């Protein structure tokens, strides 16, 4: 079993503590203020990168939404940016705690062991880690993991991609067997595999002939590598590109080449008006609000929290009608409704095979150990139950129809 999805990024960056008013780009969790909180209450956020990364910007913008909804002031939010996945994370967490933070969030997988050490040293501070795997087995009252069923958002975005492929087929621009998508992925980990597979299955649900190629970059944020990967995929015959990487590299390559693009973590329509179709993202505002309110009220925070479409934790941008196929918005609304109702399951085993075989059983590595030993049966009722036994993804199957061009761990 390979490592799930370690964010192995080495950034030698200064630890910068910012008392900041954030740039609010809005979000799906808008609402009226619940009233100003205790002005001495403080929230810390540790980011792997800064606003130049779409991944980190999404966390920052979601915290701005939560701040407004909870009636918090700017000086109650302390942010540290460009914090590597090293002991610098523990130092950053300790500094935030020493500056009076009651709850501290960290946004990258590799921050987890260092945040755990800080949690042990500051038992009166709540520590919440996004994308991690250890909270449900560690059993610490002040350490928590969180994620969302983003695979549902990627599936919906995949439907938009499949409809675009159908439009291209109907217009005679490509044949059915030329409906080849490309996907720029960061690493060959479960988080990325789950994401690109759900995207593919969404496209396949409306365009049965679709196939997909995946090119990994070996980095969560490398604009040059992501642009080169997208360009390589386009050169190899891919007629639509999506991604699980954090820069504008792939969208820019698509706009330059006139190739339709489904981005991630936010709309790229301003920079790519002719090719951007839609984007999915995790909206972290619902979790922020839940965890912050619980801390304010002295209530317990779930050890391993997962949001979904119904909680507003999975969001999609507006469809760019200029690039999308006709009727895309209505089709996506229907798919979202079906997913919420449970009448559609992303990883329905009737809709994919592995090595030509349909699966009716699979042991996944949910309670991660040093050897990543499979330990939990995750297929029942006809579908793979992703992010139900642990918030972080554990879908790592290589299904038919998707070709990985390289591997990056």
C-alpha positions in Angstrom: 0.0 0.0 0.0 1.4 3.3 -1.0 1.4 6.4 1.2 -2.0 8.1 1.2 -1.2 11.6 0.2 1.9 13.1 1.9 2.3 16.8 1.0 6.0 16.6 0.6 6.9 20.2 -0.2 10.1 21.8 0.9 9.7 25.5 1.3 12.4 27.5 3.1 10.2 30.4 4.0 10.1 32.8 6.9 7.5 32.3 9.6 5.4 35.4 9.3 2.7 36.2 11.8 0.0 38.4 10.3 -2.7 40.2 12.1 -4.7 40.5 9.0 -7.9 41.6 7.4 -8.3 38.9 4.7 -9.3 39.3 1.0 -12.8 37.9 0.9 -13.6 36.3 -2.4 -16.9 35.1 -1.0 -18.1 31.5 -0.6 -21.0 29.2 -0.5 -21.4 29.7 3.2 -22.6 33.3 3.3 -24.9 34.4 6.1 -25.7 37.0 8.7 -23.4 37.6 11.6 -24.2 35.5 14.7 -23.0 38.4 16.8 -19.6 39.5 17.9 -17.6 36.9 19.9 -15.5 37.6 23.0 -12.9 40.1 21.7 -10.1 38.2 23.5 -10.9 35.0 21.6 -8.3 34.3 18.9 -8.0 32.0 15.9 -4.8 30.9 14.3 -4.3 29.5 10.8 -1.1 27.8 9.5 -0.7 27.8 5.7 1.8 25.8 3.6 2.0 28.5 1.0 0.4 31.9 0.6 -2.3 33.6 -1.5 -0.5 32.7 -4.7 -1.5 29.0 -4.2 -5.1 28.4 -5.0 -5.2 25.7 -2.3 -4.1 28.1 0.5 -6.1 31.0 -0.8 -9.2 28.8 -0.5 -8.5 28.3 3.2 -7.8 32.0 3.7 -11.0 33.1 1.9 -13.1 30.6 3.7 -11.8 31.8 7.1 -12.8 35.4 6.0 -16.4 34.1 5.4 -16.4 32.4 8.8 -15.1 35.5 10.4 -17.9 37.6 9.0 -20.6 35.0 9.8 -19.4 34.7 13.4 -19.0 38.5 13.9 -15.3 38.3 14.6 -12.9 41.2 14.1 -9.8 41.3 12.0 -7.5 41.3 15.0 -8.9 38.0 16.2 -7.4 36.2 13.2 -3.7 35.4 13.2 -2.2 33.8 10.1 1.2 32.2 9.4 2.0 31.7 5.8 4.7 29.7 3.9 5.2 27.2 6.8 7.0 24.1 5.6 6.0 20.6 6.7 8.8 20.5 9.3 9.4 21.4 12.8 8.7 25.0 11.7 5.0 24.0 11.8 5.3 23.1 15.5 7.1 26.4 16.2 4.4 28.3 14.3 1.7 26.5 16.3 3.5 27.2 19.6 3.9 30.9 18.6 0.2 31.2 17.8 -0.7 29.6 21.1 1.6 31.9 23.0 -0.1 34.8 21.2 -3.4 33.7 22.8 -5.0 31.6 20.1 -7.8 29.4 21.5 -8.0 27.3 18.3 -5.4 26.7 15.6 -6.0 25.3 12.1 -3.3 23.9 9.7 -4.0 23.3 6.1 -1.5 20.7 4.8 -1.2 16.9 5.3 2.5 17.0 6.3 1.8 19.5 9.1 0.0 16.8 11.1 2.8 15.2 13.2 4.1 18.6 14.2 0.7 19.9 15.1 0.2 16.8 17.2 3.3 17.6 19.2 2.0 21.1 19.7 -1.3 19.7 20.9 0.4 17.7 23.5 2.3 20.7 24.8 -0.8 23.0 24.8 -3.7 20.9 26.1 -5.9 24.0 26.6 -5.7 24.9 22.9 -7.8 23.2 20.2 -5.8 22.1 17.1 -7.7 21.3 13.9 -5.8 19.7 10.9 -7.2 19.5 7.4 -6.6 16.4 5.3 -5.0 14.4 8.1 -5.5 10.8 9.1 -4.4 10.4 12.8 -7.0 12.0 15.0 -9.5 9.2 15.0 -6.8 6.8 16.3 -4.8 9.2 18.5 -7.7 10.0 20.8 -6.6 13.4 21.9 -9.3 15.7 23.2 -7.7 18.8 21.6 -6.6 17.3 18.2 -9.0 17.0 15.3 -9.0 16.1 11.6 -11.4 17.5 8.9 -12.1 16.9 5.3 -15.0 17.0 2.9 -16.5 14.7 0.2 -14.8 16.6 -2.5 -15.0 13.5 -4.7 -18.7 14.4 -5.1 -17.7 17.9 -6.4 -15.2 16.4 -8.8 -17.8 14.0 -10.0 -20.2 16.8 -10.8 -17.4 18.7 -12.5 -16.7 15.6 -14.5 -20.3 15.6 -15.8 -19.7 19.1 -17.1 -16.6 17.7 -18.8 -18.4 14.8 -20.3 -21.1 17.1 -21.7 -18.4 19.2 -23.3 -16.9 16.1 -24.9 -20.3 15.1 -26.3 -20.7 18.6 -27.8 -17.4 18.2 -29.5 -18.3 14.8 -30.8 -21.7 16.0 -32.1 -20.1 19.0 -33.8 -17.6 16.7 -35.6 -14.6 18.2 -33.9 -13.6 14.8 -32.4 -14.8 11.2 -32.8 -16.1 9.2 -29.9 -12.8 7.4 -29.5 -11.0 10.7 -29.4 -12.8 11.7 -26.3 -9.6 11.6 -24.3 -9.2 13.8 -21.1 -6.0 14.7 -19.5 -5.4 15.2 -15.7 -2.6 17.0 -14.0 -2.0 15.5 -10.6 0.4 16.4 -7.9 1.3 13.0 -6.3 0.2 9.4 -6.7 -1.7 9.3 -3.4 -5.2 8.3 -2.4 -6.4 11.9 -2.2 -5.4 12.5 -5.9 -6.5 9.1 -7.1 -9.9 9.5 -5.5 -10.2 12.9 -7.1 -9.2 12.0 -10.6 -11.3 8.8 -10.5 -14.4 10.6 -9.4 -13.9 13.2 -12.1 -13.5 10.5 -14.7 -16.6 8.6 -13.5 -18.6 11.8 -13.7 -17.5 12.3 -17.3 -18.2 8.7 -18.2 -21.7 8.8 -16.8 -22.7 11.0 -19.8 -19.9 10.2 -22.3 -19.4 6.4 -22.3 -16.4 6.4 -24.7 -14.2 8.7 -22.6 -10.8 7.7 -21.5 -8.2 9.7 -19.4 -4.5 10.1 -19.1 -2.9 11.3 -15.8 0.5 13.1 -15.6 1.9 13.7 -12.1 4.2 16.7 -11.3 5.7 15.7 -7.9 4.6 18.9 -6.3 1.5 20.5 -5.0 2.5 23.8 -6.3 4.8 24.2 -9.3 3.4 26.4 -12.0 6.1 25.5 -14.6 5.7 21.8 -14.0 1.9 21.9 -14.1 1.9 24.0 -17.3 4.4 21.5 -18.9 2.3 18.5 -17.8 -0.9 20.0 -19.3 1.0 20.9 -22.5 2.3 17.3 -22.7 -1.2 15.9 -22.3 -2.6 18.2 -24.9 0.2 17.1 -27.3 -0.6 13.5 -26.7 -4.2 13.9 -27.9 -6.1 15.1 -24.8 -8.9 17.4 -25.7 -9.9 18.5 -22.2 -7.8 19.0 -19.1 -8.5 19.0 -15.4 -6.2 19.0 -12.4 -5.4 18.4 -8.8 -2.5 20.8 -8.3 -2.5 24.3 -7.0 -1.3 26.8 -9.5 -2.6 28.4 -12.7 -0.1 26.4 -14.8 -2.6 24.0 -16.3 -5.4 26.5 -16.9 -3.0 28.9 -18.6 -1.8 26.1 -20.9 -5.4 25.3 -21.8 -6.2 28.9 -22.6 -3.1 29.3 -24.7 -4.0 26.1 -26.6 -7.8 26.7 -26.8 -8.5 23.5 -24.9 -11.4 23.2 -22.5 -10.4 23.2 -18.8 -12.0 22.2 -15.5 -10.0 23.8 -12.8 -9.9 23.3 -9.0 -10.2 25.5 -5.9 -11.9 28.4 -7.7 -12.9 30.0 -10.9 -10.3 30.8 -13.4 -12.7 32.6 -15.8 -11.0 36.0 -15.5 -7.7 34.6 -16.7 -9.2 31.9 -19.0 -12.5 33.2 -20.3 -12.5 31.0 -23.4 -11.7 27.6 -21.9 -12.7 27.6 -18.2 -15.9 25.5 -17.7 -16.4 25.0 -14.0 -14.5 24.3 -10.8 -15.1 22.4 -7.6 -13.6 23.1 -4.2 -13.9 22.4 -0.5 -15.6 25.3 1.3 -13.9 25.3 4.7 -16.2 27.9 6.2 -18.8 25.4 7.6 -16.0 23.5 9.4 -14.4 26.7 10.7 -17.7 28.0 12.0 -18.5 24.6 13.6 -15.1 24.2 15.3 -14.8 27.9 16.4 -18.3 28.0 17.9 -17.7 24.7 19.7 -14.5 26.1 21.2 -16.2 29.3 22.2 -19.0 27.3 24.0 -16.7 24.7 25.6 -18.3 21.9 23.5 -16.5 18.9 22.1 -15.3 19.0 18.5 -15.5 15.7 16.6 -12.2 13.9 16.3 -12.7 13.3 12.5 -15.2 15.6 10.8 -16.4 15.3 7.2 -18.6 17.8 5.3 -20.5 17.2 2.1 -22.7 18.9 -0.4 -25.6 19.1 2.1 -23.4 20.9 4.7 -22.2 23.4 2.1 -18.7 22.0 2.4 -18.4 21.0 -1.2 -18.9 23.9 -3.6 -18.9 24.5 -7.4 -18.4 27.8 -9.1 -20.8 29.2 -11.6 -20.7 27.5 -15.0 -19.0 29.5 -17.7 -21.6 29.4 -20.4 -19.1 30.7 -23.0 -17.1 27.5 -22.7 -19.5 24.9 -21.4 -21.9 22.8 -23.4 -25.5 23.9 -23.6 -27.7 22.8 -20.7 -24.7 22.2 -18.4 -26.0 24.1 -15.4 -29.4 22.3 -15.3 -27.6 19.0 -15.7 -25.3 19.7 -12.8 -28.1 20.9 -10.6 -29.8 17.5 -11.2 -26.7 15.5 -10.4 -26.1 17.5 -7.2 -29.7 16.8 -6.1 -29.3 13.1 -6.8 -26.0 12.9 -4.8 -27.6 14.7 -1.9 -30.6 12.3 -2.0 -28.3 9.3 -2.2 -29.8 8.0 -5.4 -26.4 8.3 -7.1 -23.1 7.1 -5.6 -19.9 8.3 -7.1 -18.1 5.0 -6.7 -20.9 2.7 -7.6 -19.2 -0.6 -8.4 -21.5 -1.2 -11.4 -19.9 1.7 -13.2 -16.2 0.7 -13.1 -13.9 -2.3 -13.3 -10.4 -3.0 -12.1 -8.4 -5.3 -14.5 -11.6 -6.1 -16.2 -13.3 -7.3 -13.1 -16.1 -5.8 -11.1 -15.4 -5.5 -7.4 -17.6 -6.6 -4.5 -15.0 -6.3 -1.7 -12.0 -4.2 -0.9 -9.9 -3.7 2.2 -8.7 -0.1 2.5 -6.0 1.4 4.7 -8.2 3.5 7.0 -6.4 3.2 10.3 -3.0 4.2 8.9 0.1 2.5 10.4 3.7 2.5 9.4 3.2 -0.2 6.8 -0.1 1.3 5.4 -1.8 -2.1 6.1 -5.3 -2.5 4.7 -7.7 -2.9 7.6 -11.3 -1.9 6.7 -13.9 -3.3 4.3 -15.2 -0.3 2.3 -17.4 -1.8 -0.4 -21.0 -2.6 0.7 -24.4 -1.9 -0.7 -22.9 -1.8 -4.2 -20.5 1.1 -3.8 -17.2 2.1 -2.3 -17.8 4.1 0.8 -15.2 6.9 0.5 -14.6 9.3 3.4 -17.1 7.5 5.7 -14.7 5.5 7.9 -12.2 8.4 8.0 -12.6 11.9 6.7 -9.4 11.8 4.5 -9.7 9.9 1.2 -8.6 6.3 1.1 -9.8 5.3 -2.5 -6.6 4.1 -4.2 -8.0 1.7 -6.8 -6.6 1.9 -10.4 -9.7 1.6 -12.5 -10.0 0.7 -16.2 -10.2 3.6 -18.6 -7.5 5.7 -16.8 -3.9 5.5 -17.8 -1.2 7.0 -15.5 1.8 8.2 -17.5 4.1 8.3 -14.5 4.2 7.9 -10.7 5.2 10.4 -8.1 5.4 9.7 -4.3 
